[in-house]
Structures are given as C-alpha cells and as structure tokens.
C-alpha cells in the first residue's frame, strides 16, 4: 500500500488569510455601505477552495461539524419581517474539509461530533451572502465548544494548517454586542461611549498584537462587560487569532465604524 504524502505547505505569500468579521443582523442586507464593504473585501481576497466558519450563534460541546451537504438555513432570530425568513443560500457542503478538520481535532478525549441536518445560521450565511453571493464556495460551519478565550485560541491554532490548503477560516461575531444598547437608525459614526471605548481599546490591542490583553478583555477593556454582557460575539475572534497567529503582527482592520451603535470592526490576518 502506497503511503499518502501530505501536500507541501503553501508559501507564506500564497497562504489563505484568516478573518474575524462582525456579521450584523439579517437587515445587514439592506445596508448599502456595509454590504459594499464586505463585497469589496472578498474581491481582494484569494479565491478560497472552501470556507470554514465559526459563528457566535452556534455553541455546542464537544466541537461539532455542521452539515456537509446543502441543507436548509437556520433562521435563528425572531420578530423580523417575513422576507428575512425566505432568504436562501444554497452553498455546497464541504465533506472533504470536514474530514480534514476531524483529522486535525480528533484525538483521545477530544471527540468531534457531527450534526448532519444543522444548516448555516445567520452568523454564517448573512455575511457570506454578501461576500460570495453566488453561493458557489463550499462552506463548513464549526461549533464553539466553549466561550473560554484560551481554549478557543488553542482550537484556532489546531485549524491553522488548513490555510495552506486554500481554506478561508472566518470567525463571525460582533466587536461590541449589547442589544439593550442597540440604537436603531443611528449613523455609521454614532455610538454610545461604552461601544466607542471598547472598540478603540480592542483596535489598539490588535495593533500591538497584545494577546494577553485580548484574552483578558473582560477585565482589561474599558466597559468590557457592558460591551459584551455575554461574550459569545467576541469569542469567535479567539479562533481567528489562533488560526492567524503567525500573521498577528500584520493584522489590519478592513471594516470599521458602527451599526446601530455597535462596533462592526472586522479584521484580517495575513
């Protein structure tokens, strides 16, 4: 039997970047500025072989893989107009990527579960519909097995080799996320002080590549517990930080500003 030779790593210049993006609610599709920003961003990225996305809206332990075939979307929101529940995004599944993820993550005491009927939630399909509107890039969603920043950082590190195989790894959350402070109709520069302060602190910590500060954001960031009463929307950043750690020093903010008073800062590693 001939041994399988793993593919050679891509040169660093050809390695896929890693993203953390703020995904917005379903009405993001009606925001001309934000949709244009996401479309312009994807147009400047290398064409991915597949997308592996971790969304704030799927917490499941142990780590779980979503459907590896096209299944209905998960409309995990309430109280919106009916047309938001008719959105379709029939991206192909990614069974080959799922096999690679299992190989990277599975081991003694670290099972990888599967949810074959679990479709993409709005943290995944809402931004992807703007970035890859043809729904022609295979997509695999991975659950967050914990909200612990250190554990998620280590998870991202284990996924990093996928970058050499054309996989675009995306953490999808929201840079500030306190729905009690949501300001419907606010302009792109309007935000409460807690949102602006946290956003400025987080942007500076990323520029400094200060992992220690970011990992301890609840205590070190101004208004940390106001900006994130629950940390699920900041948590995907740590998967992205782990996967993109080799490029932490050259990260850049691609989208900034505010939507409804919440910071929509979105960054790229590599």
C-alpha positions as CSV (number, residue, x, y, z in Angstrom):
1,X,0.0,0.0,0.0
2,X,1.4,3.4,-1.0
3,X,1.7,5.9,1.8
4,X,-0.2,9.2,1.3
5,X,2.1,12.1,1.1
6,X,0.6,15.3,2.6
7,X,0.6,18.3,0.4
8,X,3.5,20.6,0.7
9,X,2.7,23.8,2.7
10,X,2.0,26.8,0.5
11,X,4.5,29.6,0.5
12,X,3.5,32.3,3.1
13,X,2.6,34.6,0.2
14,X,0.0,32.1,-1.0
15,X,-1.4,31.1,2.4
16,X,-5.0,32.0,2.9
17,X,-5.7,34.8,5.3
18,X,-7.9,34.5,8.4
19,X,-10.8,36.8,9.1
20,X,-12.8,38.0,12.0
21,X,-15.9,39.8,10.9
22,X,-18.9,41.5,12.5
23,X,-21.8,39.9,10.9
24,X,-24.8,42.1,11.8
25,X,-28.4,41.0,11.9
26,X,-30.5,40.0,8.9
27,X,-31.1,43.6,8.0
28,X,-27.4,43.9,7.1
29,X,-28.6,43.0,3.6
30,X,-30.4,46.4,3.5
31,X,-27.3,48.4,4.5
32,X,-25.7,49.6,1.3
33,X,-22.4,50.7,2.9
34,X,-21.8,47.5,4.9
35,X,-22.7,45.2,2.1
36,X,-20.4,47.1,-0.3
37,X,-17.6,46.9,2.3
38,X,-18.0,43.1,2.6
39,X,-18.2,42.6,-1.2
40,X,-15.1,44.8,-1.7
41,X,-13.2,42.8,1.0
42,X,-13.9,39.4,-0.6
43,X,-13.0,40.7,-4.1
44,X,-9.5,41.5,-2.7
45,X,-9.1,38.0,-1.1
46,X,-7.7,35.0,-2.9
47,X,-10.4,32.7,-4.1
48,X,-10.9,30.1,-1.4
49,X,-11.2,26.3,-2.0
50,X,-13.7,26.3,0.9
51,X,-14.8,28.4,3.9
52,X,-14.6,27.1,7.5
53,X,-16.7,29.5,9.6
54,X,-17.3,29.7,13.4
55,X,-20.3,31.8,14.4
56,X,-21.4,33.3,17.6
57,X,-24.7,31.7,17.1
58,X,-23.6,28.1,17.5
59,X,-22.3,26.8,20.8
60,X,-22.1,23.1,21.1
61,X,-19.7,20.9,23.1
62,X,-17.8,18.9,22.1
63,X,-16.9,20.6,18.9
64,X,-19.4,19.8,16.2
65,X,-19.4,19.9,12.4
66,X,-22.5,21.2,10.7
67,X,-24.0,19.6,7.6
68,X,-21.5,18.5,4.9
69,X,-24.2,18.8,2.3
70,X,-26.7,21.6,1.4
71,X,-29.5,21.7,3.9
72,X,-32.0,24.5,4.9
73,X,-30.6,27.5,6.7
74,X,-31.2,28.1,10.4
75,X,-33.3,31.2,10.9
76,X,-32.1,31.8,14.4
77,X,-33.8,35.2,15.0
78,X,-37.3,36.4,15.9
79,X,-39.5,39.3,15.2
80,X,-38.2,40.4,11.8
81,X,-40.3,40.9,8.6
82,X,-41.2,37.7,6.7
83,X,-38.9,38.2,3.8
84,X,-35.9,37.6,6.0
85,X,-37.1,34.1,6.6
86,X,-37.2,33.4,2.9
87,X,-33.6,34.1,2.2
88,X,-31.7,31.2,0.6
89,X,-28.0,30.5,0.5
90,X,-27.5,27.0,-1.0
91,X,-23.7,26.8,-0.7
92,X,-22.3,23.4,-1.3
93,X,-21.3,21.4,1.7
94,X,-17.6,20.6,2.3
95,X,-17.2,16.9,3.2
96,X,-13.5,16.8,2.2
97,X,-12.9,19.8,4.5
98,X,-14.9,18.1,7.3
99,X,-12.5,15.1,7.1
100,X,-9.5,17.4,7.4
101,X,-11.0,19.1,10.4
102,X,-11.7,15.8,12.1
103,X,-8.1,14.7,11.5
104,X,-6.8,17.9,13.0
105,X,-9.0,18.0,16.0
106,X,-10.0,14.4,17.0
107,X,-7.9,12.5,19.5
108,X,-8.1,10.8,22.8
109,X,-10.6,12.7,24.9
110,X,-11.4,15.2,22.2
111,X,-14.2,13.8,20.1
112,X,-15.6,15.6,17.1
113,X,-19.4,15.3,16.7
114,X,-21.5,15.8,13.6
115,X,-24.8,17.5,13.1
116,X,-25.7,16.5,9.5
117,X,-29.0,18.4,9.5
118,X,-27.7,21.6,11.0
119,X,-27.7,24.3,8.4
120,X,-25.8,27.6,8.3
121,X,-27.1,30.1,10.9
122,X,-27.3,33.9,10.2
123,X,-23.9,34.5,11.7
124,X,-22.6,32.5,8.7
125,X,-24.9,33.0,5.8
126,X,-25.7,36.7,6.3
127,X,-22.1,37.9,5.7
128,X,-21.3,35.1,3.2
129,X,-24.2,36.1,1.0
130,X,-22.6,39.5,0.6
131,X,-19.0,38.2,0.1
132,X,-19.8,35.2,-2.1
133,X,-23.3,35.9,-3.5
134,X,-23.1,33.1,-6.0
135,X,-23.2,30.5,-3.1
136,X,-20.6,28.6,-5.1
137,X,-17.9,28.2,-2.4
138,X,-18.2,25.1,-0.2
139,X,-18.9,26.1,3.4
140,X,-18.5,24.1,6.6
141,X,-19.6,25.5,10.0
142,X,-17.9,24.5,13.2
143,X,-19.4,25.0,16.6
144,X,-17.8,26.8,19.5
145,X,-17.4,24.2,22.2
146,X,-16.7,26.8,24.9
147,X,-16.5,30.6,25.4
148,X,-13.2,30.4,27.1
149,X,-10.8,32.6,25.2
150,X,-7.7,30.4,25.8
151,X,-9.5,27.2,24.7
152,X,-10.7,28.9,21.5
153,X,-7.3,30.3,20.8
154,X,-5.9,26.7,21.0
155,X,-8.7,25.5,18.8
156,X,-7.8,28.0,16.2
157,X,-4.1,27.0,16.3
158,X,-5.0,23.5,15.5
159,X,-7.0,24.6,12.5
160,X,-4.2,26.8,11.1
161,X,-2.7,24.2,8.7
162,X,-5.9,24.4,6.7
163,X,-4.7,27.8,5.5
164,X,-2.1,26.1,3.4
165,X,-4.8,24.1,1.6
166,X,-6.9,27.1,0.4
167,X,-9.3,27.2,3.3
168,X,-10.6,30.6,4.4
169,X,-11.1,30.5,8.2
170,X,-13.7,33.0,9.4
171,X,-14.7,33.9,13.0
172,X,-18.1,35.6,12.8
173,X,-19.3,37.7,15.8
174,X,-19.7,41.4,16.6
175,X,-16.9,43.6,18.0
176,X,-19.4,45.1,20.5
177,X,-22.7,43.4,21.2
178,X,-25.1,44.7,23.8
179,X,-28.6,44.6,22.3
180,X,-30.0,46.6,25.2
181,X,-27.9,49.5,23.9
182,X,-28.9,49.0,20.2
183,X,-29.6,52.3,18.5
184,X,-31.8,51.6,15.5
185,X,-31.3,54.2,12.8
186,X,-28.0,55.5,14.2
187,X,-25.5,56.8,11.7
188,X,-22.2,55.0,10.9
189,X,-20.3,57.2,13.4
190,X,-22.9,57.3,16.1
191,X,-22.4,55.0,19.1
192,X,-22.7,55.1,22.9
193,X,-19.4,55.8,24.8
194,X,-19.1,52.2,26.0
195,X,-19.1,50.9,22.4
196,X,-16.6,53.5,21.2
197,X,-14.3,53.0,24.2
198,X,-14.2,49.2,23.8
199,X,-13.8,49.4,20.0
200,X,-10.8,51.8,20.4
201,X,-9.2,49.6,23.0
202,X,-9.7,46.5,21.0
203,X,-8.3,48.0,17.8
204,X,-5.2,49.2,19.7
205,X,-4.7,45.8,21.4
206,X,-4.9,44.1,18.0
207,X,-2.4,46.6,16.5
208,X,0.0,45.9,19.4
209,X,-0.6,42.1,18.9
210,X,-1.3,42.1,22.6
211,X,-2.7,38.6,23.1
212,X,-2.6,38.8,26.9
213,X,-4.8,41.9,26.9
214,X,-7.2,40.5,24.4
215,X,-7.5,37.2,26.3
216,X,-8.3,39.1,29.5
217,X,-10.6,41.6,27.7
218,X,-13.4,41.3,30.3
219,X,-11.1,42.8,33.0
220,X,-8.8,45.0,31.0
221,X,-11.0,46.6,28.4
222,X,-13.0,49.7,29.3
223,X,-16.6,48.9,29.5
224,X,-15.7,45.2,28.7
225,X,-18.8,43.8,30.5
226,X,-21.1,46.4,29.1
227,X,-19.8,45.9,25.5
228,X,-20.3,42.2,25.9
229,X,-22.8,41.2,28.7
230,X,-22.4,37.8,27.3
231,X,-19.1,37.1,25.4
232,X,-20.4,34.9,22.6
233,X,-20.0,37.6,19.9
234,X,-16.4,38.4,20.9
235,X,-15.4,34.7,21.3
236,X,-15.0,33.8,17.6
237,X,-12.2,36.4,17.5
238,X,-10.0,34.0,19.5
239,X,-10.5,31.2,17.0
240,X,-9.3,33.6,14.3
241,X,-6.4,34.8,16.5
242,X,-5.2,31.2,16.9
243,X,-5.6,30.3,13.2
244,X,-3.9,33.6,12.2
245,X,-1.3,33.8,14.9
246,X,1.6,33.7,12.5
247,X,0.3,36.9,11.0
248,X,-0.8,38.7,14.2
249,X,1.8,41.4,13.8
250,X,0.5,42.3,10.4
251,X,-3.2,42.3,11.1
252,X,-5.3,45.1,9.7
253,X,-8.8,46.4,10.2
254,X,-10.8,46.2,7.0
255,X,-14.2,47.3,8.1
256,X,-14.8,49.8,10.9
257,X,-17.5,52.2,12.1
258,X,-20.7,51.4,13.9
259,X,-24.1,49.9,13.0
260,X,-26.9,50.6,15.4
261,X,-24.3,51.9,17.8
262,X,-22.4,48.6,17.8
263,X,-18.8,48.4,16.6
264,X,-18.6,46.5,13.3
265,X,-14.8,46.3,13.4
266,X,-13.7,43.4,11.2
267,X,-10.0,42.4,10.7
268,X,-7.8,40.3,8.5
269,X,-4.7,38.3,9.5
270,X,-2.4,37.6,6.6
